[in-house]
Amino acid sequence: MNDIFNKKTEKLSDEGFDCLREEDYERALEISSELEERRFTAAFEIGAQALAGLGDIDKAVTLLQRGLELAPQVWSNWQLLGNYLSDLNQYDEAKRAYDSALECGVVWKDSVYLNQAILANRVNEFANALMLLEKIADEDLLLEKIDSKIAALMGLDLLEDAEKLADQVLSTKHYLEQDEETVGRVAAQLGRIYLKQGRPKQDVREFAFDSLEYTPGNRMLLALIRDIDNQYSANAHYYRALVHCMVSITSPDYKEIKGYYCEYDVIATSIDELLTYVAQFEKDVVQDGNYTVEEHEILVENTDDPCGVYYISGRAFYENEK
């Protein structure tokens, strides 16, 4: 009977992690509750990641803390707690969480070292970050290790060394899907190195847009573009918009697709201005086509943040005009 119960529990846990990958956070929370009733420690990791995905990191921290009171030897929950505390700028508490992870009987030490190095970079302890990164031998973490090393070298103003590392990563044009986010971060860091070296802003902007072809919608590249443009307005709002992009009949893409939908988060002064930002990101397909906002909502009014694009979803294409 216990074997059947355990198999069902493990299957439920696998479904929970699948939901996280698919960003079905509501279902992941339901599964988290079921797993907690079954006294399965993955309940807290799944639930915390779902809450974080929904934007409630404080609740994610509370859930992990409750889980660790019940099962203090789960290193991955200590690491996740450290990550979220770091995101909340609670750096001393994050450090203690990582230390607790390393004290667990079974622990992936290299993973914890990596997160400790990320924390060290955040608090400007760049030399310490480099020392932590030297401890990492696991090849599965090589790309993330290089990403953090670039950040540390930039912090120490060793720009040439940082640039060489970034070039090594970006010299390969084909990446695994799970590596796209990290590659985008590396590209964004290289863009900021170029700015520090005094390269023309327009050249760096073009580099950022070219990099988005390989890591679509990367948030750090979007932030780099916003910082280069440096546009602010007291009358700007934070919009979330469903955009309809119609491919021109003169475009070579028209044979395959007639248009597509995608979602944008944009800070702009109006819908018209929002569409000017969209056009910059969609011109590779909609060369001389039309853009319309099908739906929109204002999430924040009169924000002080820089104008520009903050989020781009994937494209939902259609082949028939009807």
VOPAGU-2260 file (C-alpha; in pm, 1 decimal, decimal comma):
REM VOPAGU-2260
SITE   aa  ch    i         X         Y         Z
SITE  MET   A    0       0,0       0,0       0,0
SITE  ASN   A    1     287,8     236,1      85,1
SITE  ASP   A    2     447,7     172,0    -255,5
SITE  ILE   A    3     130,7     281,5    -433,9
SITE  PHE   A    4     105,1     591,4    -214,2
SITE  ASN   A    5     470,1     682,5    -277,4
SITE  LYS   A    6     442,1     635,5    -652,6
SITE  LYS   A    7     133,3     856,4    -667,6
SITE  THR   A    8     310,5    1117,7    -458,2
SITE  GLU   A    9     616,6    1117,4    -683,4
SITE  LYS   A   10     396,0    1139,5    -991,4
SITE  LEU   A   11     214,7    1435,7    -836,7
SITE  SER   A   12     549,9    1599,6    -761,4
SITE  ASP   A   13     662,7    1554,2   -1123,2
SITE  GLU   A   14     338,6    1715,4   -1237,4
SITE  GLY   A   15     404,4    2008,8   -1005,8
SITE  PHE   A   16     746,5    2074,6   -1156,0
SITE  ASP   A   17     597,1    2041,2   -1505,4
SITE  CYS   A   18     342,1    2307,8   -1411,7
SITE  LEU   A   19     623,1    2539,6   -1304,6
SITE  ARG   A   20     798,0    2494,0   -1639,8
SITE  GLU   A   21     469,2    2567,4   -1816,9
SITE  GLU   A   22     405,7    2867,5   -1586,4
SITE  ASP   A   23      77,4    2715,2   -1467,7
SITE  TYR   A   24     131,9    2855,9   -1120,3
SITE  GLU   A   25    -223,1    2816,2    -993,1
SITE  ARG   A   26    -220,0    2441,6   -1058,8
SITE  ALA   A   27     130,6    2419,1    -910,0
SITE  LEU   A   28      -3,5    2573,0    -588,1
SITE  GLU   A   29    -284,0    2317,5    -576,9
SITE  ILE   A   30     -31,4    2038,0    -615,0
SITE  SER   A   31     188,1    2196,3    -347,6
SITE  SER   A   32    -101,8    2180,6    -100,1
SITE  GLU   A   33    -171,2    1816,2    -187,3
SITE  LEU   A   34     194,4    1725,4    -144,8
SITE  GLU   A   35     211,1    1902,8     190,0
SITE  GLU   A   36     -83,7    1694,1     308,4
SITE  ARG   A   37     114,2    1388,8     198,5
SITE  ARG   A   38     415,9    1519,7     397,2
SITE  PHE   A   39     636,1    1539,7      87,5
SITE  THR   A   40     906,9    1805,6     113,4
SITE  ALA   A   41     895,1    1902,2    -256,0
SITE  ALA   A   42     564,3    2068,9    -166,1
SITE  PHE   A   43     750,4    2371,3     -34,4
SITE  GLU   A   44     985,7    2409,3    -331,0
SITE  ILE   A   45     700,2    2380,4    -579,8
SITE  GLY   A   46     473,3    2613,3    -383,5
SITE  ALA   A   47     746,0    2872,8    -329,5
SITE  GLN   A   48     839,3    2883,0    -697,9
SITE  ALA   A   49     472,7    2913,6    -792,0
SITE  LEU   A   50     423,0    3204,3    -551,2
SITE  ALA   A   51     735,6    3373,3    -684,7
SITE  GLY   A   52     606,8    3321,1   -1038,2
SITE  LEU   A   53     289,6    3500,9    -934,8
SITE  GLY   A   54     501,1    3786,3    -798,4
SITE  ASP   A   55     458,5    3717,8    -425,0
SITE  ILE   A   56     812,8    3651,5    -305,1
SITE  ASP   A   57     725,9    3738,2      56,1
SITE  LYS   A   58     476,2    3450,5      69,3
SITE  ALA   A   59     728,9    3225,1    -102,3
SITE  VAL   A   60     978,7    3300,4     177,3
SITE  THR   A   61     717,9    3228,6     445,1
SITE  LEU   A   62     629,6    2895,1     285,0
SITE  LEU   A   63     993,6    2788,2     261,4
SITE  GLN   A   64    1057,3    2886,2     622,1
SITE  ARG   A   65     764,2    2671,5     732,5
SITE  GLY   A   66     893,2    2381,9     525,0
SITE  LEU   A   67    1242,7    2410,8     668,5
SITE  GLU   A   68    1109,1    2403,0    1022,8
SITE  LEU   A   69     960,0    2063,4     935,1
SITE  ALA   A   70    1251,7    1936,5     724,9
SITE  PRO   A   71    1571,3    2134,1     796,9
SITE  GLN   A   72    1797,1    1899,2     598,1
SITE  VAL   A   73    1655,0    1984,2     253,8
SITE  TRP   A   74    1942,9    2181,2     103,9
SITE  SER   A   75    1752,8    2291,0    -207,1
SITE  ASN   A   76    1491,8    2467,1       6,1
SITE  TRP   A   77    1765,5    2651,5     195,6
SITE  GLN   A   78    1919,0    2758,2    -135,8
SITE  LEU   A   79    1585,5    2872,6    -275,2
SITE  LEU   A   80    1518,8    3063,6      45,7
SITE  GLY   A   81    1857,0    3234,3       8,4
SITE  ASN   A   82    1774,9    3329,7    -350,4
SITE  TYR   A   83    1444,1    3489,5    -257,5
SITE  LEU   A   84    1586,5    3667,9      47,2
SITE  SER   A   85    1858,4    3806,2    -179,2
SITE  ASP   A   86    1591,2    3926,6    -424,0
SITE  LEU   A   87    1426,5    4104,8    -128,8
SITE  ASN   A   88    1761,9    4272,2     -46,9
SITE  GLN   A   89    1783,0    4080,6     281,6
SITE  TYR   A   90    2144,0    3993,3     217,9
SITE  ASP   A   91    2256,6    3886,1     566,4
SITE  GLU   A   92    1960,8    3648,5     596,2
SITE  ALA   A   93    2035,8    3515,1     246,9
SITE  LYS   A   94    2397,2    3444,6     345,1
SITE  ARG   A   95    2280,3    3249,1     649,0
SITE  ALA   A   96    2041,8    3046,1     433,4
SITE  TYR   A   97    2323,5    2949,2     194,4
SITE  ASP   A   98    2545,5    2855,5     489,3
SITE  SER   A   99    2265,5    2632,3     619,6
SITE  ALA   A  100    2239,1    2466,7     277,0
SITE  LEU   A  101    2608,0    2376,2     287,2
SITE  GLU   A  102    2564,1    2220,8     632,7
SITE  CYS   A  103    2308,1    1968,9     503,6
SITE  GLY   A  104    2417,1    1605,1     479,7
SITE  VAL   A  105    2331,4    1580,5     110,0
SITE  VAL   A  106    2396,3    1899,2     -89,0
SITE  TRP   A  107    2499,7    2009,0    -438,6
SITE  LYS   A  108    2781,2    2232,9    -315,0
SITE  ASP   A  109    2870,2    2381,3    -653,2
SITE  SER   A  110    2514,6    2509,8    -693,9
SITE  VAL   A  111    2528,8    2679,7    -354,7
SITE  TYR   A  112    2872,6    2827,6    -431,1
SITE  LEU   A  113    2727,2    2976,8    -750,6
SITE  ASN   A  114    2442,7    3142,5    -562,9
SITE  GLN   A  115    2681,1    3267,0    -296,2
SITE  ALA   A  116    2888,6    3425,5    -573,0
SITE  ILE   A  117    2578,0    3592,2    -719,7
SITE  LEU   A  118    2504,0    3733,6    -374,5
SITE  ALA   A  119    2865,5    3851,9    -337,9
SITE  ASN   A  120    2836,0    4040,2    -667,7
SITE  ARG   A  121    2512,8    4203,3    -550,4
SITE  VAL   A  122    2683,5    4342,5    -239,0
SITE  ASN   A  123    2993,6    4450,0    -437,0
SITE  GLU   A  124    3220,5    4182,0    -288,5
SITE  PHE   A  125    3365,0    4104,5    -629,3
SITE  ALA   A  126    3693,3    3943,9    -516,8
SITE  ASN   A  127    3497,3    3711,2    -287,7
SITE  ALA   A  128    3269,2    3623,0    -578,6
SITE  LEU   A  129    3571,2    3519,3    -787,2
SITE  MET   A  130    3701,4    3299,1    -504,8
SITE  LEU   A  131    3364,3    3125,2    -470,4
SITE  LEU   A  132    3343,0    3069,6    -845,1
SITE  GLU   A  133    3685,0    2900,9    -846,7
SITE  LYS   A  134    3537,1    2627,7    -624,8
SITE  ILE   A  135    3287,4    2526,3    -894,0
SITE  ALA   A  136    3392,2    2226,5   -1102,0
SITE  ASP   A  137    3055,8    2101,4   -1228,0
SITE  GLU   A  138    3040,7    2138,5   -1607,3
SITE  ASP   A  139    2661,7    2174,7   -1592,2
SITE  LEU   A  140    2712,0    2512,0   -1423,0
SITE  LEU   A  141    2986,4    2637,2   -1657,3
SITE  LEU   A  142    2773,0    2894,7   -1839,2
SITE  GLU   A  143    2626,4    3037,5   -1517,3
SITE  LYS   A  144    2975,5    3041,0   -1366,2
SITE  ILE   A  145    3109,1    3245,4   -1659,5
SITE  ASP   A  146    2811,7    3482,7   -1637,9
SITE  SER   A  147    2885,4    3555,2   -1269,9
SITE  LYS   A  148    3259,8    3580,3   -1335,9
SITE  ILE   A  149    3196,1    3844,7   -1602,1
SITE  ALA   A  150    2992,1    4045,3   -1350,5
SITE  ALA   A  151    3270,1    4019,2   -1091,0
SITE  LEU   A  152    3539,5    4124,8   -1339,7
SITE  MET   A  153    3326,8    4421,7   -1444,3
SITE  GLY   A  154    3289,0    4516,1   -1078,3
SITE  LEU   A  155    3666,7    4513,0   -1043,8
SITE  ASP   A  156    3692,1    4722,8   -1363,1
SITE  LEU   A  157    3879,5    4444,1   -1544,4
SITE  LEU   A  158    3688,0    4516,7   -1861,8
SITE  GLU   A  159    3919,2    4349,5   -2111,8
SITE  ASP   A  160    3910,3    4019,1   -1920,4
SITE  ALA   A  161    3531,7    4042,3   -1889,8
SITE  GLU   A  162    3497,0    4118,0   -2261,5
SITE  LYS   A  163    3707,3    3813,7   -2359,3
SITE  LEU   A  164    3490,5    3583,8   -2148,2
SITE  ALA   A  165    3170,6    3726,9   -2292,7
SITE  ASP   A  166    3303,9    3688,4   -2647,0
SITE  GLN   A  167    3378,8    3320,5   -2577,5
SITE  VAL   A  168    3016,4    3260,7   -2482,2
SITE  LEU   A  169    2866,0    3459,0   -2767,7
SITE  SER   A  170    3093,5    3311,8   -3036,0
SITE  THR   A  171    2855,8    3013,8   -3042,9
SITE  LYS   A  172    2530,4    3103,0   -3219,3
SITE  HIS   A  173    2340,2    2788,2   -3125,2
SITE  TYR   A  174    2232,4    2740,2   -2765,3
SITE  LEU   A  175    2016,7    2498,5   -2576,8
SITE  GLU   A  176    1677,2    2647,2   -2495,5
SITE  GLN   A  177    1746,7    2634,0   -2121,5
SITE  ASP   A  178    2064,2    2840,2   -2175,9
SITE  GLU   A  179    1898,2    3128,7   -2361,6
SITE  GLU   A  180    1834,8    3335,5   -2049,1
SITE  THR   A  181    2197,2    3313,5   -1935,3
SITE  VAL   A  182    2331,7    3387,4   -2284,1
SITE  GLY   A  183    2109,3    3695,3   -2292,4
SITE  ARG   A  184    2253,5    3811,9   -1961,4
SITE  VAL   A  185    2604,9    3768,9   -2097,1
SITE  ALA   A  186    2514,5    3969,7   -2408,3
SITE  ALA   A  187    2364,4    4245,0   -2193,1
SITE  GLN   A  188    2678,2    4257,5   -1980,8
SITE  LEU   A  189    2892,4    4280,6   -2293,8
SITE  GLY   A  190    2676,2    4571,5   -2409,1
SITE  ARG   A  191    2741,6    4749,5   -2080,8
SITE  ILE   A  192    3114,7    4679,8   -2117,0
SITE  TYR   A  193    3100,0    4847,5   -2458,7
SITE  LEU   A  194    2932,1    5152,3   -2301,6
SITE  LYS   A  195    3200,3    5171,6   -2032,2
SITE  GLN   A  196    3463,9    5154,2   -2304,9
SITE  GLY   A  197    3305,1    5455,1   -2471,7
SITE  ARG   A  198    3166,1    5289,2   -2784,1
SITE  PRO   A  199    2889,0    5480,4   -2966,2
SITE  LYS   A  200    2550,2    5423,6   -2804,2
SITE  GLN   A  201    2383,0    5355,1   -3138,0
SITE  ASP   A  202    2630,9    5074,7   -3208,7
SITE  VAL   A  203    2562,9    4921,4   -2867,3
SITE  ARG   A  204    2188,1    4954,6   -2925,6
SITE  GLU   A  205    2217,1    4767,2   -3256,0
SITE  PHE   A  206    2422,4    4498,3   -3081,5
SITE  ALA   A  207    2147,7    4459,4   -2818,6
SITE  PHE   A  208    1877,1    4420,4   -3084,0
SITE  ASP   A  209    2091,2    4168,0   -3274,3
SITE  SER   A  210    2137,2    3970,7   -2951,4
SITE  LEU   A  211    1761,5    3957,1   -2897,0
SITE  GLU   A  212    1737,8    3740,8   -3210,4
SITE  TYR   A  213    1910,3    3462,0   -3017,3
SITE  THR   A  214    1755,2    3529,3   -2674,9
SITE  PRO   A  215    1408,8    3675,6   -2749,1
SITE  GLY   A  216    1257,8    3899,8   -2485,1
SITE  ASN   A  217    1559,2    3881,4   -2252,5
SITE  ARG   A  218    1487,7    4125,3   -1969,9
SITE  MET   A  219    1849,0    4235,3   -1920,2
SITE  LEU   A  220    1883,6    4318,8   -2289,0
SITE  LEU   A  221    1556,2    4512,3   -2272,3
SITE  ALA   A  222    1692,5    4701,2   -1969,9
SITE  LEU   A  223    2012,4    4778,6   -2162,4
SITE  ILE   A  224    1810,3    4923,6   -2451,2
SITE  ARG   A  225    1601,8    5136,3   -2213,5
SITE  ASP   A  226    1915,3    5267,1   -2042,7
SITE  ILE   A  227    2072,7    5358,1   -2376,8
SITE  ASP   A  228    1757,0    5540,2   -2490,3
SITE  ASN   A  229    1728,8    5710,3   -2148,8
SITE  GLN   A  230    1372,5    5837,4   -2205,7
SITE  TYR   A  231    1161,7    5957,3   -1912,2
SITE  SER   A  232     824,1    6126,5   -1884,4
SITE  ALA   A  233     613,8    6241,2   -1591,5
SITE  ASN   A  234     304,9    6140,6   -1792,1
SITE  ALA   A  235     410,5    5783,7   -1871,1
SITE  HIS   A  236     207,2    5478,8   -1767,1
SITE  TYR   A  237     298,9    5112,2   -1740,2
SITE  TYR   A  238      85,6    4937,3   -2003,9
SITE  ARG   A  239      16,8    4571,0   -2065,3
SITE  ALA   A  240    -106,0    4530,3   -2422,4
SITE  LEU   A  241    -209,3    4252,8   -2657,9
SITE  VAL   A  242     -67,1    4358,7   -2992,4
SITE  HIS   A  243    -186,0    4237,2   -3332,6
SITE  CYS   A  244      87,9    4245,1   -3595,8
SITE  MET   A  245     -29,9    4213,9   -3956,3
SITE  VAL   A  246     224,9    4110,0   -4216,7
SITE  SER   A  247     223,6    4320,0   -4533,2
SITE  ILE   A  248     119,4    4146,5   -4854,8
SITE  THR   A  249     448,3    4270,2   -5007,8
SITE  SER   A  250     656,4    4092,2   -4742,2
SITE  PRO   A  251     821,8    3757,6   -4831,5
SITE  ASP   A  252     689,7    3624,8   -4498,0
SITE  TYR   A  253     332,4    3670,6   -4622,4
SITE  LYS   A  254     344,6    3334,9   -4801,1
SITE  GLU   A  255     381,3    3153,3   -4468,9
SITE  ILE   A  256     203,2    3378,2   -4218,3
SITE  LYS   A  257     -54,4    3654,4   -4235,7
SITE  GLY   A  258       1,0    3790,0   -3887,8
SITE  TYR   A  259      41,8    3713,8   -3520,3
SITE  TYR   A  260     -39,3    3826,1   -3168,7
SITE  CYS   A  261     198,9    3898,5   -2884,7
SITE  GLU   A  262     186,4    4062,0   -2543,5
SITE  TYR   A  263     395,4    4362,8   -2446,3
SITE  ASP   A  264     464,8    4544,2   -2120,9
SITE  VAL   A  265     565,3    4899,7   -2208,9
SITE  ILE   A  266     608,3    5226,9   -2026,5
SITE  ALA   A  267     485,7    5501,3   -2260,2
SITE  THR   A  268     284,4    5821,1   -2258,1
SITE  SER   A  269      13,1    5686,1   -2488,5
SITE  ILE   A  270     -96,3    5386,8   -2696,6
SITE  ASP   A  271      46,7    5553,6   -3006,6
SITE  GLU   A  272     384,8    5585,2   -2839,8
SITE  LEU   A  273     357,2    5225,7   -2719,0
SITE  LEU   A  274     319,0    5115,3   -3081,2
SITE  THR   A  275     631,9    5303,7   -3183,8
SITE  TYR   A  276     824,1    5092,4   -2933,6
SITE  VAL   A  277     657,1    4774,5   -3058,3
SITE  ALA   A  278     752,1    4856,4   -3417,7
SITE  GLN   A  279    1120,9    4862,2   -3322,4
SITE  PHE   A  280    1100,8    4503,5   -3196,8
SITE  GLU   A  281     874,1    4354,5   -3464,8
SITE  LYS   A  282    1018,5    4505,8   -3782,8
SITE  ASP   A  283    1205,2    4183,5   -3867,6
SITE  VAL   A  284     874,3    4024,9   -3970,2
SITE  VAL   A  285     636,7    4317,7   -4013,7
SITE  GLN   A  286     865,4    4520,2   -4236,7
SITE  ASP   A  287     601,6    4761,4   -4364,4
SITE  GLY   A  288     294,3    4615,5   -4198,0
SITE  ASN   A  289      47,0    4737,3   -3941,6
SITE  TYR   A  290      31,6    4714,9   -3564,6
SITE  THR   A  291    -281,6    4750,5   -3354,1
SITE  VAL   A  292    -351,6    4715,1   -2984,6
SITE  GLU   A  293    -637,8    4467,8   -2941,1
SITE  GLU   A  294    -655,4    4495,3   -2562,0
SITE  HIS   A  295    -468,9    4691,1   -2299,9
SITE  GLU   A  296    -466,1    4781,9   -1933,6
SITE  ILE   A  297    -268,7    5032,4   -1730,4
SITE  LEU   A  298     -89,9    4854,7   -1448,1
SITE  VAL   A  299      80,6    5164,5   -1303,5
SITE  GLU   A  300     -11,0    5526,4   -1366,3
SITE  ASN   A  301     245,6    5807,7   -1386,8
SITE  THR   A  302     547,4    5589,3   -1318,1
SITE  ASP   A  303     894,7    5737,7   -1269,8
SITE  ASP   A  304    1065,9    5443,3   -1440,4
SITE  PRO   A  305    1229,8    5484,3   -1782,9
SITE  CYS   A  306    1013,2    5455,6   -2093,2
SITE  GLY   A  307    1047,7    5154,2   -2317,7
SITE  VAL   A  308     974,7    4782,0   -2339,1
SITE  TYR   A  309     985,2    4565,9   -2025,4
SITE  TYR   A  310     840,4    4236,3   -2143,9
SITE  ILE   A  311     770,0    4060,9   -2475,5
SITE  SER   A  312     581,2    3733,7   -2499,5
SITE  GLY   A  313     619,2    3471,6   -2769,4
SITE  ARG   A  314     435,1    3516,6   -3098,7
SITE  ALA   A  315     108,1    3338,3   -3175,9
SITE  PHE   A  316     106,1    3314,8   -3556,4
SITE  TYR   A  317    -186,9    3256,8   -3789,5
SITE  GLU   A  318    -168,0    3148,4   -4154,5
SITE  ASN   A  319    -514,7    3239,5   -4275,2
SITE  GLU   A  320    -649,0    3593,2   -4271,3
SITE  LYS   A  321    -986,8    3467,0   -4154,4
